[in-house]
């Protein structure tokens, strides 16, 4: 079976933050914004819809959300309609599914949308919902929600490699600074110096408040099309060139090393192999900085620095503009917030906007051609990677 080239040709992100909007209203908002952003797109052309949503049943008390989103967005999919759920990677899963459908010929024009409404009147209820991502009967009773788990990862990385609180703060400072140039970011108007970050309250030692991404409401959407349709919508599409995914455990008893993320190395190898490039060919990357230590380990797993040197890589500004490659110019999950189902889609929107030179100068990557998007989910036990190339032929 021949595989067709697939391109992103448009995308939008709503404002991220603590929003009074409901789940349905966020879907409606992002749908209206998408058609404004892609004026040549007609609703009747969209034959498929893929909805990334992690926990609407618990956060919004609503299931069967794919047809709900379609109705709110003014779409009537004729080929494929489905929801994708993979915790923090739910949005990228929607894009991967849309890509597979178009590449195989099952779809011509698809929308991938991510929507999450996480802020509830009761923070205890919201935190309990997040705990369901882990192996609830086994890891749950031990309190192994995300902050304690990633705190253990940070403690281990500090023990093995001498990583410091100051190096983790360097990641947070960079990403919040980029977020200050992103009007859709949750922390767009909040400034965080390294000194301030190092004195914020502890959440789970050594992680402080600025080391952790936030409970966030938001939505994002992209349009994907087959090769022959791309120029109908834009002269600068983002071509999907490679993708990889890997899962190697779920229960924490089977995690193995906390600092050697085997699944990420496998997923990255597959994605780079399909794209026909290596990690040093990238111009920028949107990686999953749910916690500062995550980005530090991701530097190492992607091969941008040797194992154990991720902290130094961050402190030396190698993930900043002017460094080895720009990491998280959107502001990352730390600066933008992390509405689970929307994050992976918002990262893809950033890739397209960077390729099209439609971002503020303070976070613009110089003349980018290659970009990577990474999401982890759960206890860093599942990793999903996509590689994009700017413009050119399909």
Buried (B, 14 or more C-beta within 10 A) or exposed (E): EEEBBBBBBBBBBBBBBEBEBEBBBBBBBBBBBBBEBBEEBEEEBBBBBBBBBBBBBBBBEBEEBBBBBBBBBBBBBEBBBBBBBBBBBBBBBBBBBBBBBBBEEEBBBBBBBBBBBBBBEEEEEBBBBBBBBBBEEEBBEEEBBBBBBBBBBBBBBBEBBEBBBBBBBBBBBBBBBBBBBBEBBBBBEEEBEBEBBBEBEEBBEBBBBBBBBBBBBBBBBBBBBBBEBBEEBBEBBBBBBBBBBBBBBBBBEEBEEBBEBBBBBBBBBBBBEBBEBEBEBBBBBBBBBBBBBBBBBBBBBBBBBEBBBBBBBBBBEBBBBEBBBBBBBBBBBBBBBBBBBBBBBBBBBBBBBBBBEEBEEEBBBEEBBBBBBBBBBBBBBBBBBBBBBBBEEB
